[in-house]
Amino acid sequence: MNELELKDLFVSSLESGHILNNKDHNLPFTNTQNEIRVKNEGYFGKFDLVIAFIQRNSKLSQPLDEMEIYNNILTRTGQLVELAKNEKCLINQISFYPVELKSSKDTLDARLPNQIMDAILTFGRSLVVLDKKHIKRTSLKILRLLPATIITYTGRKDYFKVVSVFDRFIDNGMFNMPKRRFAKTLLDKGIDVGTDKIYRRLSTLERINQKFVFNQLYDADVGFFKEEIEFLRQFSKIDARMSYRRQVIKFMKESEIVKITDYL
């Protein structure tokens, strides 16, 4: 079947609760109580599908201190608020899943890891749906190594099967390193005052940058908090002109005199 046929079958399977989950993982797309919203060609064609799962089971379906919902609210404010308003639900009841479809007319090549990484960097997770042509023992062994949840078509009506689960939310912020290591790096460079403040402010700047990326892709309101707006105002007052071009040229010249024997 082609990609459109596979897409229609998969959406039908989601809506009918026909995704088989033998290992009893707690996955939102196998829970028939969750509401499903599907966006075709999500993010201007970057993904085949973007699926939003809404869990209305309780007022606090996901605790705020869980990393996934915490980072979702901080960095994807515009997306979540927009969908929550339309669906009249709480933002912590929403989970986004980008989907990459591989029909029998597609080939599994080097593009798939790149597509998975795009999904992870945008939504923190990835879902790959394969036609039965790709269900081979050798290929599945390799696919299970990828940081994505793999779902395959069974060949029967609109039934699909979960064959590999990677449902850990990946926070793509650059400041995931421990504070102690960050402080030691600054100390090694002679910065021994205000390391904690530097860490927090750089983390804030990274979170604001993520907001721009995640929400502008949907052309949604960025949804800054008041403190973030004030932070940017204060940040603009810093007078720090850096000549990266001069530094790069300097490093290039220094590298010209380095001999390979220096490393032996």
N, C-alpha and C positions, 0 to 999 in steps of 0.2 A: 504493500500500500504506500501511497505518497504521504508527505508530511501533513497535508490538510486532513486526510482521512485518519491518520494516527492522532492528530490533535482532537478531532471530533470524538473519537473513541475514548480518549483519555479524559476529556471533560465529562463525557457521559458516565464514565466509570467513577469519577469523583462525585458527581451528583447522585449516582445510584448506590454509592457505598460498595463498589465492586473491586476495590483494591485489596488484595489478599495480603495479610501481614502475619505470616506464620510464627514469627518470633515474638509477637505480642509487644512490639515497641509502642510507646506512647506517642504516636505521630498524629498531628492534627488532620492530615489528609486521609487518615483511615478512621477517623471518628465521625460517625454519621450525625452526631449532635451539633457539630460545627457548621456554621453557615459559610458558603463559598462565594467569592466574587472573582471573576476571571477577566483579565485584561489581555487581549490578543496583541501580539507585537509590542509588548511592554517596553518602556523606555525608548520610544521611537525606533522600534525594530531591533533593539539590542538583544532582546530575549524573545523566544518563541511565545512564551506565556509568562505572565506574572499573576500569581494566585494569592489572594488575600483570604485568610481563614479567620473567622470571627467566633470567639468563644464567649457566649453569653451566659454561661453556667452560673456565674456569680459576679458580684460587683468588683471583686478583685480576683480575677481568674489567674493572674500571674502576679506574685509578690513584686513590689517595686525594687527590692534589693537583689533580684535576680539579674545577672549581667545582661541578658538579652533585652529584656524590656527596658532596663535602665538606659542602655546605649541607644535602643530604638527611639526612646522619647527624646534623648539629648540630641541626636544627630539626624533623625528623620521626622522632626516635628511637623513640617509642612505636610508630608505624605499622610502621616497618621491622623492629624487633625482634620484634614480634608475628607478622608474616608470615614472617620468617626462621626463627622457632622452629617454626611450623607446617609450613613447607616444607623445614626442615633445610638452609638455604642461608646464604650470607654476605649481610650487609645491603648491601654494595656491589655485589651482583649483581642488585639489584632496581631497576626503573624503573616509576614510576606514570604513567598517562595517563588524565586525565578525558576523557570523550567526550560530545559534544552531538549528538543525532540530530535530523535534520530530514526527516520523511517527506513524501510527496506531499500529505498533508492539512495540513501545517504551512505557515506563511508565514515568509519571511525579513524580519524587521522589526528595530526598534531593540533588541529584547531580546537578539539574538544577540551584539552587541559586549559587552553587560553579562555574558552567560553566559561569554564568552571571558575577560573580565577576572576573573571569579570563579574560573575554572579556573587562570589564571595565578597569581593571588594565593594559591591554595591549594596547587597542585602545581608551579608554575613553567612550565607549558606547557599547550597546549590542542589537542584533536583534534575536528574537526567532520566528521560523516558526513552526506552529502546523498543524497536519492533522486534519480532521473534527471530528475524534473520540474524540479529547480532547476539543471540543467546547461544553462545558456544562456551564450552568449559574453559578453553584457553583465554578467550577474551574476557570472560567474567572474572577470572583470577586477577587479571590486570586492572579491570575496572574497579574491583573492590579496594584497590590501593588508592584510588582517587578520593579526595575530600568532598565527596558528593553522595547523596542518597540515590541509589540506582533502582529504577522500576522498569520491569519488562512486560511486554504484552504476552498473554498466555496463548493467544490464537483462538480463544473461545469467546464469542460475543464481545462484550465490552469489559472483560475481566483482565486486570493487570495484577502483577505480583511484585512485592518488595523483595529484592534479592540482596541488597546491601544498604546499610544505614550509616550515614554520617550526619547526624542531626545536631552536632555541637555548633552553637552559634560562635562565629569567629569575629572578634572585635579587631578591626583593622587599624586601630589607632597606632601611631608610631611609638607612643610612649607606654608600651606594655612592660618595659623592663623594670625591675625592682628599683625603688627609690634609692636604696643603698648603693646599687651599682652606678646609678646616674650621678649620685653625689660624689662617689669615688672618682668618676671620670672628670668631673669638674675640679676636684681637688688636685688631681694629677696635672691639670692645666693651670693651676694656681688660683682657682676661684674657690675661696673658702668661706665666703659670706653669702647668705641668702640663697643657698642651694635649693631649699624647700620651696621658696617663692618662685624661683626660676622654673622648677619642675611643674608647679601648679599652673603658672602662666603659659608655659609652652603647651601643656595639656589642654588648656582652655582654647588656645589659638588653633590647635589641631582639631578640636571638636567643632569650632566655628567653621573651619575649612571643610570639614565633612558635611556640615549642614548645607553649605553652598553647593557641594557636589551632588549630594543625594536629592535635594529638593529642586535644584535648578533643572535636573534631568527630566523631571515631570512638569517643569514650568509651574511649580507650586510655590506658595509663599514660604520663605525660608523659616519664618517663625522664631525669630530671635527672642531670647529672654531679655528683660530690661537690663540685667547685670551684664549680659554679653554686649549690648549696645554701648553701655558705659565703658566696658573694657576696651572696645574698639576706639572709642573717643580718646581714651587715655593712651592707647597704643600708638595712635597717630601723632602724638606729641613727642615721641621718642626720636631724638636726633641721632641717628646711627647710619651714616653713609658708608657703605662697604664697596670696595672695588674688587669684585670677584675676578674680573677679567685680568687685572694686574697680578692677582695671586696665582691664577691658573698659568699665566705666562711664566711667572717665576718658577713654579713647580716644573713646567716643561723644560725650562733651561737647566734646572738642577738635575733633571733626569738624564739630560744629554751627556753629562760627565760621569754618570754612574756606570761602572763596568760590570759585566756579568760575573767576573771573578770575585767581586765584592761579596757575593752571596755564597761562595764555595768555602 
